[in-house]
Every structure is written in C-alpha cells, then in structure tokens.
Amino acid sequence: MESFEIWSQGLRSTFSVPANIVEGYYSHKGKKFVSSLEIARGSAGESHYWIRVLREIGEISEDLANRLSGEYEEIIPMLSSIINKLK
C-alpha cells in the first residue's frame, strides 16, 4: 500500500508540471503566467523527490532513477530561466 501512495503522488506531481504550464499559457498573462510557471517548477522539484524515494524503496532501478532525475535537472533550470526572463 505504501508504494502505491508514493507512485500516486509522484504521478500527480509529474502530470502537474505540463498541466500548469499549459493552463498558465492559455488563461493568464504577465505575472499570473509567471505564477503558473513557479507552480510547475515546484511540481517538478516534487517529482524529482519522488523519483529518489521510489529508488530508495526499490521500486525503480538506480539507472532509471538517474535518467529521470537527469531530466528534472534540465527541466527545473529551464523553468527558472523562463521565469526570470518574464519577471
């Protein structure tokens, strides 16, 4: 049961990243869009955390954890860069 909850939370935070970007792009302008990007960045950080948790409890391999973490280590700075340019 514990791993199901971790997977569930990880999936929610992962799907939240693009959803917040898209929602912000289509429904907000200016600072409100930046706020949506900041929420997306937070969700990306949370997803990165859940990847590490899943690795620690043996649900995913070290190789997969490293590959997925590498993706978030690229995504988070990209979002930060966009946020800084829009502020």
C-alpha positions as semicolon CSV with decimal commas, in nm:
position;residue;x (nm);y (nm);z (nm)
1;M;0,000;0,000;0,000
2;E;0,283;0,242;0,084
3;S;0,439;0,218;-0,261
4;F;0,100;0,274;-0,427
5;E;0,065;0,607;-0,244
6;I;0,418;0,709;-0,341
7;W;0,359;0,618;-0,706
8;S;0,027;0,802;-0,698
9;Q;0,178;1,118;-0,553
10;G;0,470;1,101;-0,795
11;L;0,238;1,069;-1,092
12;R;0,021;1,357;-0,974
13;S;0,320;1,589;-0,937
14;T;0,463;1,475;-1,272
15;F;0,139;1,542;-1,461
16;S;0,106;1,874;-1,280
17;V;0,421;2,016;-1,443
18;P;0,296;2,044;-1,803
19;A;-0,064;2,099;-1,692
20;N;0,034;2,415;-1,502
21;I;0,242;2,543;-1,792
22;V;-0,043;2,492;-2,038
23;E;-0,307;2,634;-1,804
24;G;-0,095;2,941;-1,736
25;Y;-0,018;2,996;-2,103
26;Y;-0,378;2,979;-2,216
27;S;-0,550;3,152;-1,926
28;H;-0,311;3,403;-1,773
29;K;-0,097;3,691;-1,881
30;G;0,206;3,854;-1,723
31;K;0,267;3,786;-1,356
32;K;-0,012;3,529;-1,334
33;F;0,162;3,324;-1,604
34;V;0,484;3,351;-1,406
35;S;0,295;3,220;-1,103
36;S;0,181;2,917;-1,305
37;L;0,541;2,855;-1,412
38;E;0,655;2,877;-1,049
39;I;0,393;2,620;-0,952
40;A;0,512;2,396;-1,237
41;R;0,871;2,434;-1,114
42;G;0,761;2,334;-0,764
43;S;0,585;2,028;-0,902
44;A;0,898;1,938;-1,098
45;G;1,102;1,958;-0,778
46;E;0,847;1,740;-0,600
47;S;0,856;1,486;-0,884
48;H;1,235;1,478;-0,860
49;Y;1,199;1,398;-0,490
50;W;0,951;1,113;-0,551
51;I;1,191;0,958;-0,802
52;R;1,454;0,938;-0,529
53;V;1,201;0,792;-0,283
54;L;1,096;0,526;-0,535
55;R;1,461;0,436;-0,585
56;E;1,526;0,417;-0,211
57;I;1,238;0,175;-0,154
58;G;1,345;-0,039;-0,450
59;E;1,051;0,040;-0,679
60;I;1,272;0,163;-0,964
61;S;1,630;0,087;-1,063
62;E;1,922;0,316;-1,000
63;D;1,965;0,355;-1,375
64;L;1,604;0,465;-1,426
65;A;1,620;0,696;-1,125
66;N;1,934;0,859;-1,263
67;R;1,782;0,904;-1,609
68;L;1,461;1,053;-1,473
69;S;1,650;1,274;-1,227
70;G;1,864;1,397;-1,514
71;E;1,552;1,506;-1,698
72;Y;1,432;1,707;-1,398
73;E;1,779;1,854;-1,352
74;E;1,729;2,001;-1,701
75;I;1,360;2,096;-1,669
76;I;1,390;2,287;-1,341
77;P;1,662;2,527;-1,464
78;M;1,471;2,577;-1,790
79;L;1,161;2,680;-1,597
80;S;1,374;2,906;-1,374
81;S;1,523;3,073;-1,680
82;I;1,182;3,140;-1,835
83;I;1,051;3,272;-1,503
84;N;1,348;3,508;-1,464
85;K;1,306;3,641;-1,819
86;L;0,936;3,710;-1,767
87;K;0,976;3,887;-1,433
